[in-house]
Amino acid sequence: MRVICTNLEDAYQQGYADAMESVRKKRRKQQEKKARRQYYIKQKLHGVAMLIFTALVIPLLDGDATIALLTVPMGLILIFSKEMLIVNKYYWENQRED
């Protein structure tokens, strides 16, 4: 009878450990999803800032819109791209995994 109880206790402990690991994996996945979302929001904000910068600088340059040839496409690419274009800590961590 003692052997059966020990096996049941071991099975219970293994089941508990598996459940905790499942919870940890789910939490890590949620944190990764949140970090990825924040990264892309930051990238889009950089693109918007680039377009605002262009709109503010053109009057300062007496209407010379040559700067817009570079900044407008860069800003639009940052806003609409699905690729990681801003290089920061998250970018390097993600590159190591791929």
C-alpha positions as CSV (number, residue, x, y, z in Angstrom):
1,M,0.0,0.0,0.0
2,R,2.9,2.3,0.8
3,V,4.3,1.9,-2.8
4,I,1.0,3.0,-4.4
5,C,0.8,6.1,-2.2
6,T,4.3,7.1,-3.1
7,N,3.6,6.7,-6.8
8,L,0.4,8.8,-6.5
9,E,2.3,11.5,-4.6
10,D,5.0,11.5,-7.3
11,A,2.4,11.7,-10.0
12,Y,0.7,14.6,-8.2
13,Q,4.0,16.5,-7.9
14,Q,4.8,15.9,-11.6
15,G,1.3,17.1,-12.6
16,Y,1.7,20.2,-10.4
17,A,5.1,20.9,-11.9
18,D,3.7,20.5,-15.4
19,A,0.9,22.9,-14.7
20,M,3.2,25.5,-13.3
21,E,5.5,25.2,-16.3
22,S,2.4,25.7,-18.5
23,V,1.5,28.9,-16.6
24,R,5.1,30.2,-17.0
25,K,5.1,29.5,-20.7
26,K,1.8,31.3,-21.1
27,R,3.1,34.3,-19.1
28,R,6.3,34.4,-21.2
29,K,4.3,34.3,-24.4
30,Q,2.1,37.2,-23.2
31,Q,5.1,39.3,-22.2
32,E,6.8,38.6,-25.6
33,K,3.6,39.6,-27.4
34,K,3.4,42.8,-25.3
35,A,7.1,43.7,-26.0
36,R,6.7,43.1,-29.7
37,R,3.6,45.3,-29.8
38,Q,5.4,48.1,-27.9
39,Y,8.3,47.8,-30.4
40,Y,6.1,48.3,-33.4
41,I,4.2,51.2,-31.7
42,K,7.5,52.9,-31.1
43,Q,8.6,52.3,-34.7
44,K,5.3,53.9,-36.0
45,L,5.7,56.8,-33.7
46,H,9.2,57.4,-35.1
47,G,7.7,57.4,-38.5
48,V,5.1,60.0,-37.5
49,A,7.8,62.1,-35.8
50,M,9.8,62.0,-39.1
51,L,6.8,63.4,-41.0
52,I,6.1,66.1,-38.4
53,F,9.8,67.0,-38.5
54,T,9.5,67.4,-42.3
55,A,6.5,69.6,-42.1
56,L,8.1,71.8,-39.5
57,V,11.5,72.1,-41.2
58,I,10.2,73.0,-44.7
59,P,9.0,76.5,-43.7
60,L,12.3,77.1,-41.9
61,L,14.2,76.4,-45.1
62,D,12.2,79.0,-47.0
63,G,10.0,76.4,-48.7
64,D,12.9,74.2,-49.9
65,A,11.3,70.8,-49.8
66,T,14.4,68.8,-50.8
67,I,14.6,67.3,-47.3
68,A,11.2,65.8,-47.9
69,L,12.7,63.5,-50.7
70,L,14.4,61.6,-47.9
71,T,12.3,62.0,-44.8
72,V,8.8,61.4,-46.2
73,P,9.7,57.9,-47.7
74,M,11.6,57.0,-44.5
75,G,8.7,58.1,-42.3
76,L,6.1,56.2,-44.4
77,I,8.3,53.1,-44.4
78,L,8.6,53.2,-40.6
79,I,4.8,53.6,-40.3
80,F,3.7,50.9,-42.7
81,S,6.5,48.3,-42.6
82,K,6.0,44.9,-41.0
83,E,9.8,44.5,-40.6
84,M,11.8,45.5,-37.6
85,L,13.6,48.7,-38.7
86,I,14.5,50.5,-35.5
87,V,17.6,48.9,-33.9
88,N,17.4,48.7,-30.2
89,K,17.7,46.2,-27.4
90,Y,14.6,44.3,-28.4
91,Y,15.8,44.1,-32.0
92,W,19.1,42.5,-31.0
93,E,17.4,40.0,-28.6
94,N,15.0,39.0,-31.4
95,Q,17.8,38.7,-33.9
96,R,19.6,36.2,-31.7
97,E,16.5,34.0,-31.5
98,D,16.1,33.8,-35.3
